[in-house]
């Protein structure tokens, strides 16, 4: 499908799935806006995409999703280079991090994977047009745990890095459900994607024991490690496929709609409750 004349914004665009998605969408003719926290890595990725796709139109913006101040600044810069956004791919993320906090005091995985993207998406809404697609990177890891809406930042419980990751990935799905409910009337649709187990630096905090533990807890029977090119296929499909026209609020994997996400991750009532919590936590940045 030709993406000529369209603009795609990708977070976490300097490595792994984001980098491959950028190459694929640029090859389709899209103007790709790379967003990531490392300016040098952004410059390197921009040059790489242009080498891979001669004539590619590529812009870059620095954003640290663990800082709502950075997200607000980046959103304004993105709007300046992308007055209309056809695809927002909320791809960046962290996984199984030790207990810690973002710049704003949120638990690291929830704050980075969900709240950073929640704020960015909210701030970029004026740039969305009819036909815009929002693609949230989730994971089968959402099965590791539901999100505790009364304690999303792990202030009142012992920290479990697996359950915290599961909660953040559940939040990514619920965010897509709530976005789709709110924006479908404008012809804007949202999706959540499981890319598969992909060999990227996202797994830098994982030991071999962690892989085995996650396989069991997430009910995965066989671990097939994909290349970034293979892993990026579903999120690119979500961004461009005509098969998804007029549909949204869906969980996708293997370039297909999946109906087996955990019920707590697709519950529209919980999606609304998470929206309210997220809006409250991000109020200063998105108001």
DRENFI-286611 format. One record per residue (C-alpha): residue number from 1; x, y, z. Coordinates in Angstrom, 1 decimal, always signed. Example, Ala and Ser with C-alpha at 12.3 -4.5 7.8 and 13.67 -1.06 7.14 Angstrom:
2
MIMI_num_x_y_z
MIMI_1_+12.3_-4.5_+7.8 $
MIMI_2_+13.7_-1.1_+7.1 $
***
This chain:
287
MIMI_num_x_y_z
MIMI_1_+0.0_+0.0_+0.0 $
MIMI_2_+1.4_+3.4_-1.0 $
MIMI_3_+2.0_+5.8_+1.9 $
MIMI_4_+3.0_+8.6_-0.4 $
MIMI_5_+1.9_+12.0_+1.0 $
MIMI_6_+1.3_+10.5_+4.5 $
MIMI_7_+3.2_+11.1_+7.7 $
MIMI_8_+4.1_+8.5_+10.3 $
MIMI_9_+5.5_+9.3_+13.8 $
MIMI_10_+7.3_+6.5_+15.5 $
MIMI_11_+8.6_+6.5_+19.1 $
MIMI_12_+11.6_+4.3_+20.0 $
MIMI_13_+12.6_+4.6_+16.4 $
MIMI_14_+16.4_+4.2_+16.8 $
MIMI_15_+16.6_+0.4_+17.2 $
MIMI_16_+14.7_-2.8_+16.9 $
MIMI_17_+11.1_-2.7_+15.9 $
MIMI_18_+10.9_+1.1_+15.6 $
MIMI_19_+13.9_+1.3_+13.3 $
MIMI_20_+12.5_-1.5_+11.0 $
MIMI_21_+9.1_+0.1_+11.0 $
MIMI_22_+10.6_+3.4_+10.0 $
MIMI_23_+12.5_+1.8_+7.1 $
MIMI_24_+9.3_-0.1_+5.9 $
MIMI_25_+7.1_+3.0_+6.1 $
MIMI_26_+9.7_+5.2_+4.4 $
MIMI_27_+10.0_+2.6_+1.6 $
MIMI_28_+6.2_+2.9_+1.2 $
MIMI_29_+6.7_+6.7_+0.5 $
MIMI_30_+5.7_+8.1_+3.9 $
MIMI_31_+7.3_+11.0_+5.6 $
MIMI_32_+8.6_+9.3_+8.8 $
MIMI_33_+9.2_+11.3_+12.0 $
MIMI_34_+11.7_+9.5_+14.2 $
MIMI_35_+11.3_+10.1_+17.9 $
MIMI_36_+13.7_+8.8_+20.5 $
MIMI_37_+15.7_+10.1_+23.5 $
MIMI_38_+19.2_+9.9_+22.1 $
MIMI_39_+20.0_+12.6_+19.6 $
MIMI_40_+23.1_+10.8_+18.2 $
MIMI_41_+21.1_+7.6_+17.7 $
MIMI_42_+18.4_+9.6_+15.9 $
MIMI_43_+20.9_+11.1_+13.5 $
MIMI_44_+22.4_+7.6_+12.8 $
MIMI_45_+19.0_+6.1_+12.2 $
MIMI_46_+18.0_+9.0_+10.0 $
MIMI_47_+21.1_+8.4_+7.9 $
MIMI_48_+20.5_+4.7_+7.8 $
MIMI_49_+16.9_+5.0_+6.6 $
MIMI_50_+18.0_+7.4_+3.9 $
MIMI_51_+20.7_+4.9_+2.8 $
MIMI_52_+18.3_+2.0_+2.8 $
MIMI_53_+15.6_+4.0_+1.0 $
MIMI_54_+17.1_+6.6_-1.4 $
MIMI_55_+15.0_+9.7_-1.4 $
MIMI_56_+13.3_+8.9_+1.9 $
MIMI_57_+11.7_+11.9_+3.7 $
MIMI_58_+12.8_+11.6_+7.3 $
MIMI_59_+12.6_+14.0_+10.3 $
MIMI_60_+13.7_+13.5_+13.9 $
MIMI_61_+12.6_+14.8_+17.3 $
MIMI_62_+14.2_+14.1_+20.7 $
MIMI_63_+11.7_+12.8_+23.3 $
MIMI_64_+12.2_+11.1_+26.7 $
MIMI_65_+9.0_+9.4_+27.5 $
MIMI_66_+10.1_+9.1_+31.1 $
MIMI_67_+9.7_+12.9_+31.4 $
MIMI_68_+6.3_+14.6_+30.7 $
MIMI_69_+8.2_+17.9_+30.2 $
MIMI_70_+10.2_+16.3_+27.4 $
MIMI_71_+7.0_+14.8_+26.0 $
MIMI_72_+5.3_+18.2_+25.9 $
MIMI_73_+8.3_+19.9_+24.2 $
MIMI_74_+8.6_+17.0_+21.7 $
MIMI_75_+4.9_+17.2_+20.8 $
MIMI_76_+5.2_+20.8_+19.8 $
MIMI_77_+8.3_+20.0_+17.7 $
MIMI_78_+6.5_+17.1_+16.0 $
MIMI_79_+3.5_+19.3_+15.3 $
MIMI_80_+5.8_+21.7_+13.6 $
MIMI_81_+7.2_+19.1_+11.2 $
MIMI_82_+4.0_+17.1_+10.9 $
MIMI_83_+1.0_+19.3_+10.8 $
MIMI_84_-1.1_+16.2_+9.9 $
MIMI_85_-0.3_+12.8_+11.3 $
MIMI_86_-1.6_+9.7_+9.5 $
MIMI_87_+0.1_+7.1_+11.8 $
MIMI_88_+1.2_+7.4_+15.4 $
MIMI_89_+3.2_+4.3_+16.3 $
MIMI_90_+3.7_+4.3_+20.1 $
MIMI_91_+6.5_+1.8_+19.9 $
MIMI_92_+9.1_+2.7_+22.6 $
MIMI_93_+9.2_+0.9_+25.8 $
MIMI_94_+11.2_-0.6_+28.7 $
MIMI_95_+10.9_-4.1_+30.1 $
MIMI_96_+11.6_-5.8_+33.4 $
MIMI_97_+13.4_-2.8_+34.9 $
MIMI_98_+14.4_-2.8_+38.5 $
MIMI_99_+12.1_-0.7_+40.7 $
MIMI_100_+12.5_+3.0_+39.9 $
MIMI_101_+10.7_+6.1_+39.0 $
MIMI_102_+10.4_+8.4_+36.0 $
MIMI_103_+11.2_+12.1_+36.2 $
MIMI_104_+7.7_+12.8_+37.4 $
MIMI_105_+7.7_+10.1_+40.1 $
MIMI_106_+5.8_+7.3_+38.2 $
MIMI_107_+6.9_+3.7_+38.4 $
MIMI_108_+9.3_+3.3_+35.5 $
MIMI_109_+7.5_+0.7_+33.4 $
MIMI_110_+4.0_+2.2_+33.8 $
MIMI_111_+5.3_+5.8_+33.5 $
MIMI_112_+7.4_+5.1_+30.3 $
MIMI_113_+5.4_+2.5_+28.5 $
MIMI_114_+1.9_+4.0_+29.2 $
MIMI_115_+1.9_+7.5_+30.6 $
MIMI_116_+4.5_+8.9_+28.3 $
MIMI_117_+2.6_+7.7_+25.3 $
MIMI_118_-0.7_+8.7_+26.8 $
MIMI_119_+0.5_+12.3_+27.2 $
MIMI_120_+2.1_+12.3_+23.7 $
MIMI_121_-1.0_+11.0_+22.1 $
MIMI_122_-3.2_+13.5_+23.9 $
MIMI_123_-0.9_+16.4_+22.8 $
MIMI_124_-0.8_+15.3_+19.2 $
MIMI_125_-4.6_+14.9_+18.8 $
MIMI_126_-4.9_+18.2_+17.0 $
MIMI_127_-2.7_+16.8_+14.2 $
MIMI_128_-4.9_+13.7_+13.7 $
MIMI_129_-7.0_+13.6_+10.6 $
MIMI_130_-9.7_+11.3_+9.3 $
MIMI_131_-8.1_+8.0_+8.7 $
MIMI_132_-5.3_+8.4_+11.3 $
MIMI_133_-4.3_+5.1_+12.9 $
MIMI_134_-2.7_+4.9_+16.4 $
MIMI_135_-0.7_+1.8_+17.0 $
MIMI_136_+0.3_+0.9_+20.6 $
MIMI_137_+3.0_-1.7_+21.1 $
MIMI_138_+1.7_-4.1_+23.7 $
MIMI_139_+2.7_-7.8_+24.2 $
MIMI_140_+1.6_-11.2_+25.2 $
MIMI_141_+3.3_-10.1_+28.4 $
MIMI_142_+0.1_-8.4_+29.3 $
MIMI_143_-0.9_-11.8_+30.6 $
MIMI_144_+1.7_-11.4_+33.4 $
MIMI_145_-0.6_-9.0_+35.3 $
MIMI_146_-3.6_-6.7_+35.3 $
MIMI_147_-3.1_-3.1_+36.2 $
MIMI_148_-4.0_-2.1_+39.7 $
MIMI_149_-5.9_+1.1_+39.1 $
MIMI_150_-5.8_+2.0_+42.8 $
MIMI_151_-2.0_+1.6_+42.9 $
MIMI_152_-0.6_+1.9_+39.4 $
MIMI_153_+2.8_+3.2_+40.7 $
MIMI_154_+3.4_+0.3_+43.2 $
MIMI_155_+3.4_+2.6_+46.2 $
MIMI_156_+1.5_+0.2_+48.4 $
MIMI_157_+2.7_-3.2_+47.3 $
MIMI_158_+6.0_-5.1_+47.0 $
MIMI_159_+7.4_-4.6_+43.5 $
MIMI_160_+7.4_-7.4_+41.0 $
MIMI_161_+9.1_-6.5_+37.7 $
MIMI_162_+7.2_-9.1_+35.7 $
MIMI_163_+3.8_-8.1_+37.1 $
MIMI_164_+4.7_-4.4_+36.6 $
MIMI_165_+5.6_-5.1_+32.9 $
MIMI_166_+2.3_-7.0_+32.5 $
MIMI_167_+0.4_-4.1_+34.0 $
MIMI_168_+2.1_-1.6_+31.6 $
MIMI_169_+1.4_-3.8_+28.6 $
MIMI_170_-2.2_-4.2_+29.8 $
MIMI_171_-2.4_-0.4_+30.0 $
MIMI_172_-1.2_-0.2_+26.4 $
MIMI_173_-4.2_-2.3_+25.2 $
MIMI_174_-6.7_-0.5_+27.4 $
MIMI_175_-5.4_+2.8_+26.1 $
MIMI_176_-6.0_+1.7_+22.5 $
MIMI_177_-9.5_+0.6_+23.5 $
MIMI_178_-10.3_+4.0_+25.1 $
MIMI_179_-8.7_+5.9_+22.2 $
MIMI_180_-10.8_+4.0_+19.7 $
MIMI_181_-14.0_+4.7_+21.7 $
MIMI_182_-13.3_+8.4_+21.8 $
MIMI_183_-12.0_+9.0_+18.3 $
MIMI_184_-13.7_+6.6_+16.0 $
MIMI_185_-16.4_+9.3_+15.3 $
MIMI_186_-13.7_+11.3_+13.7 $
MIMI_187_-12.6_+8.3_+11.6 $
MIMI_188_-9.5_+7.8_+13.8 $
MIMI_189_-8.8_+4.2_+14.9 $
MIMI_190_-6.5_+2.6_+17.4 $
MIMI_191_-4.9_-0.8_+17.8 $
MIMI_192_-2.7_-2.7_+20.2 $
MIMI_193_+0.0_-5.0_+18.8 $
MIMI_194_+1.9_-8.1_+20.0 $
MIMI_195_+5.1_-8.2_+17.9 $
MIMI_196_+6.3_-11.6_+19.1 $
MIMI_197_+9.5_-12.4_+21.0 $
MIMI_198_+12.0_-10.3_+19.2 $
MIMI_199_+15.8_-10.1_+19.5 $
MIMI_200_+16.2_-6.4_+20.5 $
MIMI_201_+17.9_-4.5_+23.2 $
MIMI_202_+14.5_-4.2_+25.0 $
MIMI_203_+15.4_-7.5_+26.6 $
MIMI_204_+18.7_-6.2_+28.1 $
MIMI_205_+17.3_-6.6_+31.7 $
MIMI_206_+16.4_-10.3_+31.0 $
MIMI_207_+18.3_-13.3_+32.2 $
MIMI_208_+17.9_-16.7_+30.8 $
MIMI_209_+15.8_-17.5_+33.9 $
MIMI_210_+13.6_-14.5_+33.2 $
MIMI_211_+12.9_-15.8_+29.7 $
MIMI_212_+11.8_-19.2_+31.1 $
MIMI_213_+9.7_-17.5_+33.8 $
MIMI_214_+8.0_-15.3_+31.4 $
MIMI_215_+7.3_-18.1_+29.0 $
MIMI_216_+5.5_-20.0_+31.8 $
MIMI_217_+3.7_-17.0_+33.3 $
MIMI_218_+2.5_-15.6_+30.0 $
MIMI_219_+1.3_-19.1_+28.9 $
MIMI_220_+3.6_-19.2_+25.9 $
MIMI_221_+4.4_-22.8_+25.0 $
MIMI_222_+7.2_-22.2_+22.6 $
MIMI_223_+9.6_-19.3_+22.3 $
MIMI_224_+10.3_-18.4_+18.7 $
MIMI_225_+12.7_-15.5_+18.6 $
MIMI_226_+12.0_-13.3_+15.7 $
MIMI_227_+14.3_-10.8_+13.9 $
MIMI_228_+13.3_-7.2_+14.1 $
MIMI_229_+12.2_-7.3_+10.5 $
MIMI_230_+9.8_-10.2_+11.3 $
MIMI_231_+8.7_-8.6_+14.5 $
MIMI_232_+7.9_-5.2_+12.9 $
MIMI_233_+5.5_-6.8_+10.4 $
MIMI_234_+2.4_-6.7_+12.5 $
MIMI_235_+2.7_-3.1_+13.6 $
MIMI_236_+3.4_-2.0_+10.0 $
MIMI_237_+0.4_-4.0_+8.9 $
MIMI_238_-1.7_-2.3_+11.6 $
MIMI_239_-0.5_+1.1_+10.2 $
MIMI_240_-1.3_+0.5_+6.6 $
MIMI_241_-3.5_-2.6_+5.9 $
MIMI_242_-6.9_-2.0_+4.2 $
MIMI_243_-8.1_-5.1_+6.0 $
MIMI_244_-8.5_-3.0_+9.1 $
MIMI_245_-10.4_-0.2_+7.5 $
MIMI_246_-13.4_+0.8_+9.6 $
MIMI_247_-12.2_-1.4_+12.5 $
MIMI_248_-10.4_-0.5_+15.7 $
MIMI_249_-9.9_-1.1_+19.4 $
MIMI_250_-8.4_-4.5_+18.5 $
MIMI_251_-5.5_-6.6_+19.7 $
MIMI_252_-3.3_-7.8_+16.8 $
MIMI_253_-0.6_-10.4_+16.4 $
MIMI_254_+0.9_-12.3_+13.4 $
MIMI_255_-0.7_-9.7_+11.0 $
MIMI_256_-4.2_-10.8_+12.2 $
MIMI_257_-6.9_-9.8_+14.7 $
MIMI_258_-6.7_-11.8_+17.9 $
MIMI_259_-9.7_-12.5_+20.1 $
MIMI_260_-7.8_-14.1_+23.0 $
MIMI_261_-6.4_-11.1_+24.9 $
MIMI_262_-7.1_-11.3_+28.6 $
MIMI_263_-10.6_-9.9_+29.3 $
MIMI_264_-9.2_-7.4_+31.7 $
MIMI_265_-7.1_-5.9_+29.0 $
MIMI_266_-10.0_-5.2_+26.6 $
MIMI_267_-12.7_-4.3_+29.0 $
MIMI_268_-14.1_-0.9_+27.9 $
MIMI_269_-15.2_+0.0_+31.5 $
MIMI_270_-11.6_-0.6_+32.7 $
MIMI_271_-10.3_+1.3_+29.7 $
MIMI_272_-12.4_+4.4_+30.8 $
MIMI_273_-11.2_+4.1_+34.4 $
MIMI_274_-7.5_+3.9_+33.3 $
MIMI_275_-8.2_+6.9_+31.1 $
MIMI_276_-9.4_+8.9_+34.1 $
MIMI_277_-6.4_+7.9_+36.2 $
MIMI_278_-4.0_+8.7_+33.4 $
MIMI_279_-5.6_+12.0_+32.6 $
MIMI_280_-5.3_+12.9_+36.3 $
MIMI_281_-1.6_+11.9_+36.5 $
MIMI_282_-0.7_+13.7_+33.3 $
MIMI_283_-2.9_+16.8_+33.9 $
MIMI_284_-0.1_+19.3_+34.2 $
MIMI_285_+1.5_+18.2_+30.9 $
MIMI_286_-1.6_+17.9_+28.7 $
MIMI_287_-3.7_+20.8_+29.9 $
***
